[in-house]
Amino acid sequence: MLDYGEFVPEALATSSDATLFALGSKLDLSPVVETQYYGEEGCVEMVLDGHHAHVETYSFVKLLYSEMGHGDEVYFVKEQIYEANLAFFFRKNTPWKYKFDQGIRRLVEAGLVHKWYDDIMDGLRRKHSKEYSQSESAEKPLTLAHLQGPFLIYAVGQLLSAFIFLFEYFSSKQQPDS
């Protein structure tokens, strides 16, 4: 793991769970070197040598290895030891903090954050998949088959309205005028 002050090494080393404690005793911390890939090259090199695993959040590691061109050479374990969340820090009494909270909450509740995440990860999968071909991603024009449903609903609506009109017409003929 990259040694950037994360709580994970200490938490693993002091864990009462035997498996997590064993993992913590085997954890090597790689020094942070300011380079192109966030200083993670040391960790990536140890993984590619075949004697280490990289402990980091799933999404970050997947993006990192894919960007470095090693996405097809490693296996990504989706299960995580702990769930990582992104946090934004503002000064106390910042006037826009509440608007920011409201906007983020709306994006999460609407499902947009999850959709964007899925789009990014799906795009990575497609980009690095050997079976993926350019023709699958090409946009296709709408055809009559795509519009069959709306036309069917339109036709059913027209028939239903005609039956209702005829029913009202014959109902009014049978009633005597007052």
VMD Tcl script that builds the backbone (N, CA, C; Angstrom):
set m [mol new atoms 534]
animate dup $m
set s [atomselect $m all]
$s set {name element resname resid chain x y z} {
  {N N MET 1 A 0.855 -1.175 0.000}
  {CA C MET 1 A 0.000 0.000 0.000}
  {C C MET 1 A 0.896 1.231 0.000}
  {N N LEU 2 A 0.429 2.265 -0.660}
  {CA C LEU 2 A 1.161 3.521 -0.682}
  {C C LEU 2 A 1.096 4.153 0.710}
  {N N ASP 3 A 2.217 4.632 1.208}
  {CA C ASP 3 A 2.293 5.201 2.559}
  {C C ASP 3 A 1.956 6.690 2.527}
  {N N TYR 4 A 0.662 6.989 2.535}
  {CA C TYR 4 A 0.238 8.392 2.517}
  {C C TYR 4 A -0.576 8.761 3.748}
  {N N GLY 5 A -0.377 8.019 4.836}
  {CA C GLY 5 A -1.012 8.375 6.097}
  {C C GLY 5 A -2.394 7.781 6.291}
  {N N GLU 6 A -2.752 6.792 5.522}
  {CA C GLU 6 A -4.065 6.145 5.638}
  {C C GLU 6 A -4.139 5.378 6.956}
  {N N PHE 7 A -5.328 5.202 7.495}
  {CA C PHE 7 A -5.526 4.506 8.766}
  {C C PHE 7 A -5.450 2.991 8.639}
  {N N VAL 8 A -5.484 2.472 7.433}
  {CA C VAL 8 A -5.583 1.029 7.217}
  {C C VAL 8 A -4.414 0.246 7.827}
  {N N PRO 9 A -3.142 0.636 7.635}
  {CA C PRO 9 A -2.059 -0.166 8.217}
  {C C PRO 9 A -2.179 -0.341 9.730}
  {N N GLU 10 A -2.483 0.733 10.431}
  {CA C GLU 10 A -2.617 0.640 11.885}
  {C C GLU 10 A -3.835 -0.178 12.274}
  {N N ALA 11 A -4.938 -0.005 11.565}
  {CA C ALA 11 A -6.153 -0.763 11.871}
  {C C ALA 11 A -5.935 -2.255 11.654}
  {N N LEU 12 A -5.227 -2.629 10.595}
  {CA C LEU 12 A -4.949 -4.046 10.343}
  {C C LEU 12 A -3.987 -4.608 11.393}
  {N N ALA 13 A -2.972 -3.842 11.750}
  {CA C ALA 13 A -1.967 -4.310 12.716}
  {C C ALA 13 A -2.542 -4.493 14.114}
  {N N THR 14 A -3.604 -3.776 14.451}
  {CA C THR 14 A -4.199 -3.873 15.789}
  {C C THR 14 A -5.541 -4.587 15.781}
  {N N SER 15 A -5.895 -5.219 14.671}
  {CA C SER 15 A -7.194 -5.877 14.550}
  {C C SER 15 A -7.274 -7.121 15.427}
  {N N SER 16 A -8.450 -7.362 16.002}
  {CA C SER 16 A -8.662 -8.571 16.794}
  {C C SER 16 A -9.011 -9.769 15.897}
  {N N ASP 17 A -9.365 -9.506 14.654}
  {CA C ASP 17 A -9.636 -10.570 13.689}
  {C C ASP 17 A -8.307 -11.147 13.210}
  {N N ALA 18 A -8.158 -12.462 13.308}
  {CA C ALA 18 A -6.879 -13.108 12.985}
  {C C ALA 18 A -6.480 -12.905 11.524}
  {N N THR 19 A -7.451 -12.969 10.619}
  {CA C THR 19 A -7.144 -12.815 9.195}
  {C C THR 19 A -6.679 -11.404 8.888}
  {N N LEU 20 A -7.381 -10.412 9.417}
  {CA C LEU 20 A -6.988 -9.018 9.183}
  {C C LEU 20 A -5.642 -8.708 9.844}
  {N N PHE 21 A -5.408 -9.273 11.039}
  {CA C PHE 21 A -4.131 -9.076 11.713}
  {C C PHE 21 A -2.994 -9.668 10.883}
  {N N ALA 22 A -3.204 -10.874 10.330}
  {CA C ALA 22 A -2.180 -11.511 9.485}
  {C C ALA 22 A -1.914 -10.669 8.245}
  {N N LEU 23 A -2.963 -10.130 7.666}
  {CA C LEU 23 A -2.808 -9.262 6.507}
  {C C LEU 23 A -2.005 -8.011 6.881}
  {N N GLY 24 A -2.296 -7.434 8.047}
  {CA C GLY 24 A -1.579 -6.246 8.511}
  {C C GLY 24 A -0.110 -6.510 8.770}
  {N N SER 25 A 0.219 -7.712 9.246}
  {CA C SER 25 A 1.632 -8.025 9.510}
  {C C SER 25 A 2.422 -8.231 8.223}
  {N N LYS 26 A 1.738 -8.532 7.126}
  {CA C LYS 26 A 2.400 -8.731 5.834}
  {C C LYS 26 A 2.388 -7.470 4.969}
  {N N LEU 27 A 1.770 -6.417 5.453}
  {CA C LEU 27 A 1.608 -5.202 4.652}
  {C C LEU 27 A 2.922 -4.446 4.509}
  {N N ASP 28 A 3.318 -4.191 3.275}
  {CA C ASP 28 A 4.487 -3.357 2.978}
  {C C ASP 28 A 3.994 -1.997 2.515}
  {N N LEU 29 A 4.584 -0.944 3.064}
  {CA C LEU 29 A 4.209 0.403 2.660}
  {C C LEU 29 A 5.228 0.931 1.659}
  {N N SER 30 A 4.732 1.366 0.528}
  {CA C SER 30 A 5.585 1.916 -0.521}
  {C C SER 30 A 5.645 3.428 -0.345}
  {N N PRO 31 A 6.831 4.030 -0.438}
  {CA C PRO 31 A 6.916 5.485 -0.251}
  {C C PRO 31 A 6.249 6.249 -1.389}
  {N N VAL 32 A 5.747 7.407 -1.061}
  {CA C VAL 32 A 5.108 8.270 -2.052}
  {C C VAL 32 A 6.188 8.974 -2.857}
  {N N VAL 33 A 6.148 8.816 -4.161}
  {CA C VAL 33 A 7.069 9.495 -5.062}
  {C C VAL 33 A 6.202 10.268 -6.043}
  {N N GLU 34 A 6.333 11.573 -6.034}
  {CA C GLU 34 A 5.496 12.411 -6.892}
  {C C GLU 34 A 5.853 12.189 -8.358}
  {N N THR 35 A 5.027 11.447 -9.032}
  {CA C THR 35 A 5.248 11.138 -10.448}
  {C C THR 35 A 3.931 11.242 -11.191}
  {N N GLN 36 A 3.941 10.745 -12.392}
  {CA C GLN 36 A 2.778 10.859 -13.268}
  {C C GLN 36 A 1.557 10.114 -12.740}
  {N N TYR 37 A 1.750 8.971 -12.111}
  {CA C TYR 37 A 0.625 8.149 -11.682}
  {C C TYR 37 A 0.441 8.186 -10.172}
  {N N TYR 38 A 0.394 9.343 -9.590}
  {CA C TYR 38 A 0.084 9.576 -8.181}
  {C C TYR 38 A 1.071 8.886 -7.248}
  {N N GLY 39 A 2.271 8.586 -7.703}
  {CA C GLY 39 A 3.269 7.941 -6.872}
  {C C GLY 39 A 3.051 6.450 -6.687}
  {N N GLU 40 A 2.131 5.875 -7.426}
  {CA C GLU 40 A 1.752 4.470 -7.248}
  {C C GLU 40 A 2.630 3.488 -8.028}
  {N N GLU 41 A 3.622 3.981 -8.768}
  {CA C GLU 41 A 4.425 3.086 -9.602}
  {C C GLU 41 A 5.128 2.003 -8.784}
  {N N GLY 42 A 5.568 2.334 -7.572}
  {CA C GLY 42 A 6.234 1.347 -6.720}
  {C C GLY 42 A 5.327 0.181 -6.394}
  {N N CYS 43 A 4.086 0.477 -6.044}
  {CA C CYS 43 A 3.118 -0.579 -5.734}
  {C C CYS 43 A 2.816 -1.407 -6.978}
  {N N VAL 44 A 2.636 -0.742 -8.100}
  {CA C VAL 44 A 2.317 -1.441 -9.346}
  {C C VAL 44 A 3.469 -2.372 -9.740}
  {N N GLU 45 A 4.696 -1.896 -9.562}
  {CA C GLU 45 A 5.871 -2.708 -9.904}
  {C C GLU 45 A 5.922 -3.981 -9.060}
  {N N MET 46 A 5.631 -3.858 -7.744}
  {CA C MET 46 A 5.642 -5.041 -6.867}
  {C C MET 46 A 4.550 -6.028 -7.260}
  {N N VAL 47 A 3.391 -5.518 -7.650}
  {CA C VAL 47 A 2.298 -6.396 -8.076}
  {C C VAL 47 A 2.676 -7.124 -9.358}
  {N N LEU 48 A 3.240 -6.396 -10.322}
  {CA C LEU 48 A 3.605 -7.003 -11.601}
  {C C LEU 48 A 4.755 -8.004 -11.457}
  {N N ASP 49 A 5.583 -7.851 -10.392}
  {CA C ASP 49 A 6.635 -8.831 -10.122}
  {C C ASP 49 A 6.054 -10.137 -9.598}
  {N N GLY 50 A 4.801 -10.109 -9.175}
  {CA C GLY 50 A 4.100 -11.331 -8.776}
  {C C GLY 50 A 4.224 -11.705 -7.319}
  {N N HIS 51 A 4.693 -10.813 -6.462}
  {CA C HIS 51 A 4.833 -11.183 -5.056}
  {C C HIS 51 A 4.086 -10.261 -4.101}
  {N N HIS 52 A 3.250 -9.387 -4.618}
  {CA C HIS 52 A 2.465 -8.491 -3.772}
  {C C HIS 52 A 1.056 -8.318 -4.342}
  {N N ALA 53 A 0.183 -7.844 -3.488}
  {CA C ALA 53 A -1.154 -7.390 -3.895}
  {C C ALA 53 A -1.224 -5.914 -3.540}
  {N N HIS 54 A -2.047 -5.176 -4.226}
  {CA C HIS 54 A -2.158 -3.733 -4.026}
  {C C HIS 54 A -3.435 -3.459 -3.242}
  {N N VAL 55 A -3.317 -2.864 -2.069}
  {CA C VAL 55 A -4.476 -2.542 -1.236}
  {C C VAL 55 A -4.853 -1.097 -1.497}
  {N N GLU 56 A -6.012 -0.919 -2.075}
  {CA C GLU 56 A -6.525 0.418 -2.389}
  {C C GLU 56 A -7.990 0.238 -2.757}
  {N N THR 57 A -8.721 1.310 -2.913}
  {CA C THR 57 A -10.126 1.172 -3.298}
  {C C THR 57 A -10.226 0.616 -4.720}
  {N N TYR 58 A -11.255 -0.183 -4.945}
  {CA C TYR 58 A -11.442 -0.903 -6.202}
  {C C TYR 58 A -11.422 0.027 -7.412}
  {N N SER 59 A -12.219 1.071 -7.365}
  {CA C SER 59 A -12.343 1.965 -8.516}
  {C C SER 59 A -11.019 2.640 -8.841}
  {N N PHE 60 A -10.321 3.111 -7.803}
  {CA C PHE 60 A -9.061 3.811 -8.028}
  {C C PHE 60 A -8.024 2.876 -8.648}
  {N N VAL 61 A -7.890 1.669 -8.082}
  {CA C VAL 61 A -6.892 0.730 -8.602}
  {C C VAL 61 A -7.236 0.317 -10.028}
  {N N LYS 62 A -8.502 0.108 -10.299}
  {CA C LYS 62 A -8.910 -0.282 -11.650}
  {C C LYS 62 A -8.561 0.825 -12.655}
  {N N LEU 63 A -8.865 2.061 -12.297}
  {CA C LEU 63 A -8.525 3.178 -13.177}
  {C C LEU 63 A -7.013 3.341 -13.316}
  {N N LEU 64 A -6.296 3.209 -12.213}
  {CA C LEU 64 A -4.843 3.373 -12.219}
  {C C LEU 64 A -4.167 2.351 -13.129}
  {N N TYR 65 A -4.476 1.076 -12.928}
  {CA C TYR 65 A -3.831 0.038 -13.732}
  {C C TYR 65 A -4.240 0.131 -15.200}
  {N N SER 66 A -5.464 0.504 -15.450}
  {CA C SER 66 A -5.911 0.650 -16.836}
  {C C SER 66 A -5.188 1.809 -17.508}
  {N N GLU 67 A -5.052 2.917 -16.783}
  {CA C GLU 67 A -4.381 4.090 -17.343}
  {C C GLU 67 A -2.892 3.821 -17.580}
  {N N MET 68 A -2.302 2.987 -16.728}
  {CA C MET 68 A -0.891 2.649 -16.878}
  {C C MET 68 A -0.662 1.557 -17.925}
  {N N GLY 69 A -1.752 0.981 -18.460}
  {CA C GLY 69 A -1.633 -0.036 -19.497}
  {C C GLY 69 A -1.454 -1.450 -18.975}
  {N N HIS 70 A -1.757 -1.671 -17.687}
  {CA C HIS 70 A -1.600 -3.000 -17.095}
  {C C HIS 70 A -2.939 -3.597 -16.678}
  {N N GLY 71 A -4.043 -3.061 -17.160}
  {CA C GLY 71 A -5.363 -3.520 -16.743}
  {C C GLY 71 A -5.637 -4.966 -17.073}
  {N N ASP 72 A -5.049 -5.488 -18.142}
  {CA C ASP 72 A -5.284 -6.879 -18.540}
  {C C ASP 72 A -4.316 -7.848 -17.865}
  {N N GLU 73 A -3.336 -7.332 -17.127}
  {CA C GLU 73 A -2.316 -8.185 -16.531}
  {C C GLU 73 A -2.591 -8.532 -15.072}
  {N N VAL 74 A -3.594 -7.910 -14.480}
  {CA C VAL 74 A -3.872 -8.119 -13.060}
  {C C VAL 74 A -5.339 -8.472 -12.856}
  {N N TYR 75 A -5.618 -9.048 -11.692}
  {CA C TYR 75 A -6.978 -9.389 -11.299}
  {C C TYR 75 A -7.425 -8.399 -10.234}
  {N N PHE 76 A -8.620 -7.854 -10.385}
  {CA C PHE 76 A -9.142 -6.884 -9.433}
  {C C PHE 76 A -10.174 -7.570 -8.541}
  {N N VAL 77 A -9.968 -7.545 -7.253}
  {CA C VAL 77 A -10.908 -8.118 -6.294}
  {C C VAL 77 A -11.904 -7.024 -5.931}
  {N N LYS 78 A -13.158 -7.235 -6.277}
  {CA C LYS 78 A -14.164 -6.199 -6.046}
  {C C LYS 78 A -14.509 -6.057 -4.559}
  {N N GLU 79 A -14.451 -7.157 -3.806}
  {CA C GLU 79 A -14.731 -7.089 -2.374}
  {C C GLU 79 A -13.640 -6.261 -1.711}
  {N N GLN 80 A -14.040 -5.428 -0.770}
  {CA C GLN 80 A -13.095 -4.519 -0.140}
  {C C GLN 80 A -13.045 -4.761 1.361}
  {N N ILE 81 A -11.899 -4.458 1.949}
  {CA C ILE 81 A -11.754 -4.577 3.395}
  {C C ILE 81 A -12.615 -3.531 4.085}
  {N N TYR 82 A -12.647 -2.359 3.537}
  {CA C TYR 82 A -13.457 -1.266 4.074}
  {C C TYR 82 A -13.989 -0.460 2.899}
  {N N GLU 83 A -15.114 0.176 3.100}
  {CA C GLU 83 A -15.685 1.000 2.043}
  {C C GLU 83 A -15.119 2.403 2.150}
  {N N ALA 84 A -14.608 2.899 1.043}
  {CA C ALA 84 A -14.040 4.244 1.023}
  {C C ALA 84 A -15.059 5.209 0.442}
  {N N ASN 85 A -15.124 6.356 1.034}
  {CA C ASN 85 A -16.021 7.401 0.554}
  {C C ASN 85 A -15.220 8.647 0.251}
  {N N LEU 86 A -15.687 9.384 -0.707}
  {CA C LEU 86 A -15.041 10.636 -1.057}
  {C C LEU 86 A -15.582 11.731 -0.142}
  {N N ALA 87 A -14.702 12.561 0.370}
  {CA C ALA 87 A -15.128 13.624 1.267}
  {C C ALA 87 A -14.640 14.967 0.738}
  {N N PHE 88 A -15.448 15.982 0.921}
  {CA C PHE 88 A -15.076 17.342 0.578}
  {C C PHE 88 A -14.998 18.132 1.876}
  {N N PHE 89 A -13.937 18.901 2.031}
  {CA C PHE 89 A -13.758 19.678 3.253}
  {C C PHE 89 A -13.888 21.169 2.933}
  {N N PHE 90 A -14.710 21.853 3.756}
  {CA C PHE 90 A -14.883 23.290 3.629}
  {C C PHE 90 A -14.553 23.932 4.977}
  {N N ARG 91 A -14.251 25.204 4.947}
  {CA C ARG 91 A -14.063 25.938 6.200}
  {C C ARG 91 A -15.395 26.005 6.927}
  {N N LYS 92 A -15.348 26.164 8.242}
  {CA C LYS 92 A -16.578 26.285 9.027}
  {C C LYS 92 A -17.373 27.497 8.560}
  {N N ASN 93 A -18.682 27.357 8.568}
  {CA C ASN 93 A -19.634 28.405 8.195}
  {C C ASN 93 A -19.478 28.867 6.749}
  {N N THR 94 A -19.005 27.981 5.887}
  {CA C THR 94 A -18.910 28.312 4.467}
  {C C THR 94 A -20.331 28.429 3.926}
  {N N PRO 95 A -20.676 29.543 3.282}
  {CA C PRO 95 A -22.061 29.761 2.877}
  {C C PRO 95 A -22.563 28.769 1.817}
  {N N TRP 96 A -21.715 28.259 0.968}
  {CA C TRP 96 A -22.185 27.379 -0.095}
  {C C TRP 96 A -22.198 25.898 0.298}
  {N N LYS 97 A -21.753 25.567 1.523}
  {CA C LYS 97 A -21.694 24.172 1.966}
  {C C LYS 97 A -23.071 23.511 1.904}
  {N N TYR 98 A -24.107 24.212 2.312}
  {CA C TYR 98 A -25.449 23.623 2.349}
  {C C TYR 98 A -25.987 23.397 0.936}
  {N N LYS 99 A -25.702 24.314 0.040}
  {CA C LYS 99 A -26.104 24.133 -1.363}
  {C C LYS 99 A -25.346 22.955 -1.982}
  {N N PHE 100 A -24.079 22.853 -1.642}
  {CA C PHE 100 A -23.261 21.750 -2.143}
  {C C PHE 100 A -23.821 20.415 -1.637}
  {N N ASP 101 A -24.130 20.343 -0.328}
  {CA C ASP 101 A -24.723 19.128 0.249}
  {C C ASP 101 A -26.027 18.771 -0.463}
  {N N GLN 102 A -26.857 19.775 -0.680}
  {CA C GLN 102 A -28.149 19.555 -1.326}
  {C C GLN 102 A -27.962 19.039 -2.756}
  {N N GLY 103 A -27.028 19.641 -3.479}
  {CA C GLY 103 A -26.772 19.208 -4.854}
  {C C GLY 103 A -26.236 17.792 -4.924}
  {N N ILE 104 A -25.277 17.459 -4.064}
  {CA C ILE 104 A -24.720 16.098 -4.044}
  {C C ILE 104 A -25.798 15.094 -3.653}
  {N N ARG 105 A -26.603 15.422 -2.644}
  {CA C ARG 105 A -27.672 14.522 -2.204}
  {C C ARG 105 A -28.653 14.264 -3.344}
  {N N ARG 106 A -29.004 15.312 -4.087}
  {CA C ARG 106 A -29.925 15.147 -5.208}
  {C C ARG 106 A -29.332 14.251 -6.286}
  {N N LEU 107 A -28.046 14.425 -6.576}
  {CA C LEU 107 A -27.388 13.590 -7.586}
  {C C LEU 107 A -27.357 12.124 -7.159}
  {N N VAL 108 A -27.099 11.884 -5.870}
  {CA C VAL 108 A -27.059 10.510 -5.366}
  {C C VAL 108 A -28.460 9.901 -5.378}
  {N N GLU 109 A -29.455 10.638 -4.862}
  {CA C GLU 109 A -30.818 10.113 -4.795}
  {C C GLU 109 A -31.418 9.874 -6.169}
  {N N ALA 110 A -31.040 10.682 -7.138}
  {CA C ALA 110 A -31.555 10.505 -8.496}
  {C C ALA 110 A -30.869 9.342 -9.206}
  {N N GLY 111 A -29.797 8.818 -8.609}
  {CA C GLY 111 A -29.096 7.695 -9.211}
  {C C GLY 111 A -28.054 8.095 -10.230}
  {N N LEU 112 A -27.823 9.390 -10.382}
  {CA C LEU 112 A -26.864 9.842 -11.387}
  {C C LEU 112 A -25.432 9.466 -11.029}
  {N N VAL 113 A -25.072 9.571 -9.751}
  {CA C VAL 113 A -23.710 9.238 -9.341}
  {C C VAL 113 A -23.433 7.769 -9.638}
  {N N HIS 114 A -24.383 6.899 -9.291}
  {CA C HIS 114 A -24.226 5.466 -9.561}
  {C C HIS 114 A -24.144 5.200 -11.063}
  {N N LYS 115 A -24.971 5.890 -11.844}
  {CA C LYS 115 A -24.956 5.706 -13.297}
  {C C LYS 115 A -23.627 6.155 -13.891}
  {N N TRP 116 A -23.141 7.317 -13.454}
  {CA C TRP 116 A -21.858 7.807 -13.972}
  {C C TRP 116 A -20.732 6.847 -13.621}
  {N N TYR 117 A -20.768 6.333 -12.388}
  {CA C TYR 117 A -19.751 5.363 -11.971}
  {C C TYR 117 A -19.808 4.130 -12.872}
  {N N ASP 118 A -21.015 3.603 -13.075}
  {CA C ASP 118 A -21.164 2.428 -13.937}
  {C C ASP 118 A -20.707 2.717 -15.362}
  {N N ASP 119 A -21.015 3.903 -15.877}
  {CA C ASP 119 A -20.588 4.276 -17.231}
  {C C ASP 119 A -19.063 4.307 -17.336}
  {N N ILE 120 A -18.413 4.872 -16.338}
  {CA C ILE 120 A -16.949 4.953 -16.357}
  {C C ILE 120 A -16.335 3.562 -16.300}
  {N N MET 121 A -16.820 2.730 -15.370}
  {CA C MET 121 A -16.256 1.395 -15.222}
  {C C MET 121 A -16.587 0.522 -16.437}
  {N N ASP 122 A -17.771 0.686 -17.001}
  {CA C ASP 122 A -18.140 -0.064 -18.202}
  {C C ASP 122 A -17.288 0.384 -19.392}
  {N N GLY 123 A -17.037 1.675 -19.470}
  {CA C GLY 123 A -16.173 2.184 -20.534}
  {C C GLY 123 A -14.769 1.617 -20.429}
  {N N LEU 124 A -14.267 1.495 -19.195}
  {CA C LEU 124 A -12.949 0.885 -18.996}
  {C C LEU 124 A -12.955 -0.572 -19.423}
  {N N ARG 125 A -14.015 -1.284 -19.027}
  {CA C ARG 125 A -14.104 -2.701 -19.374}
  {C C ARG 125 A -14.116 -2.872 -20.882}
  {N N ARG 126 A -14.884 -2.048 -21.558}
  {CA C ARG 126 A -14.956 -2.141 -23.019}
  {C C ARG 126 A -13.630 -1.772 -23.676}
  {N N LYS 127 A -12.984 -0.747 -23.127}
  {CA C LYS 127 A -11.737 -0.272 -23.712}
  {C C LYS 127 A -10.653 -1.346 -23.654}
  {N N HIS 128 A -10.638 -2.108 -22.572}
  {CA C HIS 128 A -9.572 -3.075 -22.382}
  {C C HIS 128 A -9.983 -4.513 -22.675}
  {N N SER 129 A -11.208 -4.713 -23.115}
  {CA C SER 129 A -11.666 -6.061 -23.434}
  {C C SER 129 A -11.225 -6.438 -24.845}
  {N N LYS 130 A -10.735 -7.630 -24.990}
  {CA C LYS 130 A -10.259 -8.081 -26.301}
  {C C LYS 130 A -11.421 -8.416 -27.229}
  {N N GLU 131 A -12.570 -8.795 -26.665}
  {CA C GLU 131 A -13.722 -9.158 -27.497}
  {C C GLU 131 A -14.470 -7.942 -28.026}
  {N N TYR 132 A -14.208 -6.792 -27.446}
  {CA C TYR 132 A -14.949 -5.598 -27.817}
  {C C TYR 132 A -14.534 -5.129 -29.209}
  {N N SER 133 A -15.505 -4.899 -30.035}
  {CA C SER 133 A -15.189 -4.391 -31.369}
  {C C SER 133 A -15.826 -3.020 -31.551}
  {N N GLN 134 A -15.278 -2.245 -32.428}
  {CA C GLN 134 A -15.749 -0.878 -32.665}
  {C C GLN 134 A -17.188 -0.858 -33.153}
  {N N SER 135 A -17.606 -1.868 -33.886}
  {CA C SER 135 A -18.957 -1.864 -34.456}
  {C C SER 135 A -20.037 -1.969 -33.389}
  {N N GLU 136 A -19.726 -2.577 -32.233}
  {CA C GLU 136 A -20.728 -2.718 -31.177}
  {C C GLU 136 A -21.082 -1.377 -30.542}
  {N N SER 137 A -20.137 -0.463 -30.510}
  {CA C SER 137 A -20.379 0.801 -29.829}
  {C C SER 137 A -20.962 1.874 -30.748}
  {N N ALA 138 A -21.015 1.601 -32.047}
  {CA C ALA 138 A -21.515 2.610 -32.975}
  {C C ALA 138 A -22.999 2.861 -32.735}
  {N N GLU 139 A -23.387 4.111 -32.786}
  {CA C GLU 139 A -24.793 4.453 -32.620}
  {C C GLU 139 A -25.549 4.036 -33.866}
  {N N LYS 140 A -26.758 3.533 -33.639}
  {CA C LYS 140 A -27.564 3.062 -34.762}
  {C C LYS 140 A -28.796 3.954 -34.888}
  {N N PRO 141 A -29.217 4.240 -36.119}
  {CA C PRO 141 A -30.398 5.090 -36.305}
  {C C PRO 141 A -31.673 4.333 -35.916}
  {N N LEU 142 A -32.700 5.104 -35.543}
  {CA C LEU 142 A -33.988 4.507 -35.222}
  {C C LEU 142 A -34.617 3.915 -36.476}
  {N N THR 143 A -35.277 2.789 -36.286}
  {CA C THR 143 A -35.984 2.149 -37.394}
  {C C THR 143 A -37.453 2.032 -37.025}
  {N N LEU 144 A -38.240 1.534 -37.955}
  {CA C LEU 144 A -39.671 1.359 -37.707}
  {C C LEU 144 A -39.907 0.376 -36.564}
  {N N ALA 145 A -39.039 -0.593 -36.421}
  {CA C ALA 145 A -39.182 -1.567 -35.335}
  {C C ALA 145 A -39.087 -0.891 -33.962}
  {N N HIS 146 A -38.270 0.151 -33.856}
  {CA C HIS 146 A -38.158 0.869 -32.585}
  {C C HIS 146 A -39.428 1.641 -32.260}
  {N N LEU 147 A -40.193 2.011 -33.282}
  {CA C LEU 147 A -41.396 2.825 -33.084}
  {C C LEU 147 A -42.673 2.006 -33.069}
  {N N GLN 148 A -42.573 0.708 -33.136}
  {CA C GLN 148 A -43.745 -0.156 -33.160}
  {C C GLN 148 A -44.617 0.031 -31.919}
  {N N GLY 149 A -43.999 0.081 -30.751}
  {CA C GLY 149 A -44.744 0.217 -29.503}
  {C C GLY 149 A -45.597 1.476 -29.452}
  {N N PRO 150 A -45.026 2.652 -29.698}
  {CA C PRO 150 A -45.844 3.864 -29.664}
  {C C PRO 150 A -46.993 3.847 -30.685}
  {N N PHE 151 A -46.754 3.319 -31.889}
  {CA C PHE 151 A -47.826 3.250 -32.876}
  {C C PHE 151 A -48.913 2.286 -32.448}
  {N N LEU 152 A -48.552 1.192 -31.810}
  {CA C LEU 152 A -49.543 0.235 -31.320}
  {C C LEU 152 A -50.401 0.882 -30.230}
  {N N ILE 153 A -49.773 1.595 -29.328}
  {CA C ILE 153 A -50.532 2.297 -28.280}
  {C C ILE 153 A -51.447 3.347 -28.911}
  {N N TYR 154 A -50.961 4.067 -29.912}
  {CA C TYR 154 A -51.775 5.064 -30.607}
  {C C TYR 154 A -52.994 4.410 -31.244}
  {N N ALA 155 A -52.811 3.265 -31.909}
  {CA C ALA 155 A -53.925 2.573 -32.572}
  {C C ALA 155 A -54.945 2.080 -31.551}
  {N N VAL 156 A -54.491 1.520 -30.447}
  {CA C VAL 156 A -55.403 1.045 -29.402}
  {C C VAL 156 A -56.174 2.221 -28.822}
  {N N GLY 157 A -55.525 3.335 -28.620}
  {CA C GLY 157 A -56.197 4.534 -28.109}
  {C C GLY 157 A -57.260 5.040 -29.068}
  {N N GLN 158 A -56.960 5.037 -30.376}
  {CA C GLN 158 A -57.933 5.474 -31.375}
  {C C GLN 158 A -59.154 4.547 -31.397}
  {N N LEU 159 A -58.918 3.234 -31.326}
  {CA C LEU 159 A -60.035 2.281 -31.303}
  {C C LEU 159 A -60.885 2.461 -30.055}
  {N N LEU 160 A -60.236 2.626 -28.916}
  {CA C LEU 160 A -60.962 2.820 -27.669}
  {C C LEU 160 A -61.794 4.093 -27.712}
  {N N SER 161 A -61.224 5.166 -28.241}
  {CA C SER 161 A -61.985 6.415 -28.315}
  {C C SER 161 A -63.153 6.288 -29.300}
  {N N ALA 162 A -62.990 5.534 -30.374}
  {CA C ALA 162 A -64.093 5.323 -31.327}
  {C C ALA 162 A -65.223 4.540 -30.672}
  {N N PHE 163 A -64.884 3.504 -29.908}
  {CA C PHE 163 A -65.921 2.741 -29.200}
  {C C PHE 163 A -66.656 3.600 -28.189}
  {N N ILE 164 A -65.946 4.436 -27.466}
  {CA C ILE 164 A -66.581 5.324 -26.485}
  {C C ILE 164 A -67.488 6.331 -27.195}
  {N N PHE 165 A -67.043 6.869 -28.330}
  {CA C PHE 165 A -67.861 7.808 -29.091}
  {C C PHE 165 A -69.160 7.126 -29.549}
  {N N LEU 166 A -69.042 5.924 -30.115}
  {CA C LEU 166 A -70.233 5.205 -30.581}
  {C C LEU 166 A -71.171 4.883 -29.424}
  {N N PHE 167 A -70.646 4.477 -28.290}
  {CA C PHE 167 A -71.466 4.188 -27.129}
  {C C PHE 167 A -72.237 5.429 -26.694}
  {N N GLU 168 A -71.546 6.587 -26.601}
  {CA C GLU 168 A -72.224 7.825 -26.207}
  {C C GLU 168 A -73.253 8.247 -27.253}
  {N N TYR 169 A -72.937 8.069 -28.518}
  {CA C TYR 169 A -73.853 8.467 -29.596}
  {C C TYR 169 A -75.151 7.663 -29.521}
  {N N PHE 170 A -75.032 6.324 -29.403}
  {CA C PHE 170 A -76.247 5.488 -29.343}
  {C C PHE 170 A -76.976 5.647 -28.022}
  {N N SER 171 A -76.259 5.969 -26.937}
  {CA C SER 171 A -76.905 6.187 -25.643}
  {C C SER 171 A -77.752 7.454 -25.688}
  {N N SER 172 A -77.269 8.482 -26.366}
  {CA C SER 172 A -78.021 9.732 -26.432}
  {C C SER 172 A -79.228 9.589 -27.357}
  {N N LYS 173 A -79.190 8.708 -28.356}
  {CA C LYS 173 A -80.312 8.476 -29.278}
  {C C LYS 173 A -81.460 7.765 -28.558}
  {N N GLN 174 A -81.135 6.901 -27.606}
  {CA C GLN 174 A -82.166 6.103 -26.936}
  {C C GLN 174 A -82.898 6.912 -25.859}
  {N N GLN 175 A -82.310 7.971 -25.352}
  {CA C GLN 175 A -82.962 8.755 -24.315}
  {C C GLN 175 A -83.934 9.737 -24.966}
  {N N PRO 176 A -85.158 9.817 -24.441}
  {CA C PRO 176 A -86.115 10.791 -24.986}
  {C C PRO 176 A -85.709 12.223 -24.645}
  {N N ASP 177 A -86.000 13.124 -25.582}
  {CA C ASP 177 A -85.664 14.537 -25.338}
  {C C ASP 177 A -86.644 15.102 -24.326}
  {N N SER 178 A -86.144 15.934 -23.435}
  {CA C SER 178 A -87.018 16.527 -22.418}
  {C C SER 178 A -87.502 17.869 -22.819}
}
mol reanalyze $m
mol bondsrecalc $m
mol representation Tube
mol addrep $m
